[in-house]
Amino acid sequence: MNTAHHSTAPAREAITHLEIEPSVLYFGTPVVLLTTENQDGSFNLAPISSAWALGQTVVIGLGLEGQTAYNLDSRPDLVINLPAPAQWPAVERLAPLTGRDPVPAGKPEGCRFEPDKFAAAGMTGVPSRLVRPPRVAGCPIQLEARAERVQPDARGDFLIVEALVRKVHADSRVVVPGTDHIDPAAWSPLIYNFRHYFGLGPELGHSYRTQTPRDRETPVAGPALAETAPN
Ligand SMILES: Cc1cc2nc3c(=O)[nH]c(=O)nc-3n(C[C@H](O)[C@H](O)[C@H](O)COP(=O)(O)O)c2cc1C
């Protein structure tokens, strides 16, 4: 018997890469809801997916014309609110809205001014501890932060914000009891994947540096908030 025919390696399939020109490159990043302070002391709320953490700094990419960019340029306090997957309809209700009046010419067709985005989304603000903009009540993780650096990107199309996180609020259901650790099996971000919303699939493995290793024999529970999180 020729064992070469019984290799355990997966069959090599012919994979073709196409050279394409997608209109967007949103390859799947968590959605955050930014609360910022308007000039008149009211608060704006905007969904953003260009956000990622480096230590205690969150780097955020903003369109130059939006109210959020306008606010952070002059009033640096913000809250970075992380919604759960079940909250995607509220996020999408915010999608065609801007806090900027009049609506900037560069905004997509159908975009309209909305001074009270909390009401429009069906969301509630709760006071923050260290910053003026409120937290979004239903979001399981809320990061109070201050924009330390706000500068245009290399092409002058966007604003790159480096926000230093000053206080973290976490729903007790996503915290490992008695610790400061987020339980990765209980928490799932809401992922924006080429303009479609997803939650996380089951765990595949973990980093050698994790402080919350799981017993491989224990079935992985779905994210605790997937079905229950309010908007
Ligand atoms: C899921 C989602 C992700 C978005 N990501 C970004 C982003 O990363 N940066 C950005 O400037 N706008 C992003 N937008 C668009 C803004 O939410 C939109 O321009 C909104 O009008 C901004 O509100 P504002 O003008 O009140 O700041 C996103 C919208 C949605 C629905």
The ligand as a MOL file (V3000), in Angstrom:
LIG
                    3D

  0  0  0     0  0            999 V3000
M  V30 BEGIN CTAB
M  V30 COUNTS 31 33 0 0 0
M  V30 BEGIN ATOM
M  V30 1 C -20.9700 50.7950 12.1020 0
M  V30 2 C -20.4680 52.1490 11.6590 0
M  V30 3 C -19.1140 52.4160 11.6670 0
M  V30 4 C -18.6340 53.6860 11.3070 0
M  V30 5 N -17.2840 53.9330 11.3950 0
M  V30 6 C -16.8360 55.1920 11.2120 0
M  V30 7 C -15.4760 55.5280 11.4450 0
M  V30 8 O -14.6800 54.6750 11.8280 0
M  V30 9 N -15.0940 56.8270 11.2910 0
M  V30 10 C -15.9790 57.7910 10.9050 0
M  V30 11 O -15.5950 58.9560 10.8050 0
M  V30 12 N -17.2710 57.4870 10.6460 0
M  V30 13 C -17.7210 56.2300 10.7930 0
M  V30 14 N -19.0430 55.9400 10.5840 0
M  V30 15 C -19.9160 56.9820 10.0640 0
M  V30 16 C -20.3690 57.9560 11.1450 0
M  V30 17 O -21.0900 57.3000 12.1470 0
M  V30 18 C -21.2460 59.0100 10.4700 0
M  V30 19 O -20.4310 59.7850 9.6130 0
M  V30 20 C -21.9750 59.9180 11.4190 0
M  V30 21 O -22.7450 60.8090 10.6600 0
M  V30 22 C -21.0320 60.7080 12.3150 0
M  V30 23 O -21.8160 61.4800 13.1950 0
M  V30 24 P -21.3600 62.9440 13.5980 0
M  V30 25 O -21.2670 63.7740 12.3310 0
M  V30 26 O -22.4670 63.4240 14.5050 0
M  V30 27 O -20.0390 62.8130 14.2710 0
M  V30 28 C -19.5380 54.6860 10.9040 0
M  V30 29 C -20.9070 54.3960 10.8710 0
M  V30 30 C -21.3670 53.1550 11.2450 0
M  V30 31 C -22.8440 52.8780 11.2230 0
M  V30 END ATOM
M  V30 BEGIN BOND
M  V30 1 1 1 2
M  V30 2 1 2 3
M  V30 3 2 2 30
M  V30 4 2 3 4
M  V30 5 1 4 5
M  V30 6 1 4 28
M  V30 7 2 5 6
M  V30 8 1 6 7
M  V30 9 1 6 13
M  V30 10 2 7 8
M  V30 11 1 7 9
M  V30 12 1 9 10
M  V30 13 2 10 11
M  V30 14 1 10 12
M  V30 15 2 12 13
M  V30 16 1 13 14
M  V30 17 1 14 15
M  V30 18 1 14 28
M  V30 19 1 15 16
M  V30 20 1 16 17
M  V30 21 1 16 18
M  V30 22 1 18 19
M  V30 23 1 18 20
M  V30 24 1 20 21
M  V30 25 1 20 22
M  V30 26 1 22 23
M  V30 27 1 23 24
M  V30 28 2 24 25
M  V30 29 1 24 26
M  V30 30 1 24 27
M  V30 31 2 28 29
M  V30 32 1 29 30
M  V30 33 1 30 31
M  V30 END BOND
M  V30 END CTAB
M  END
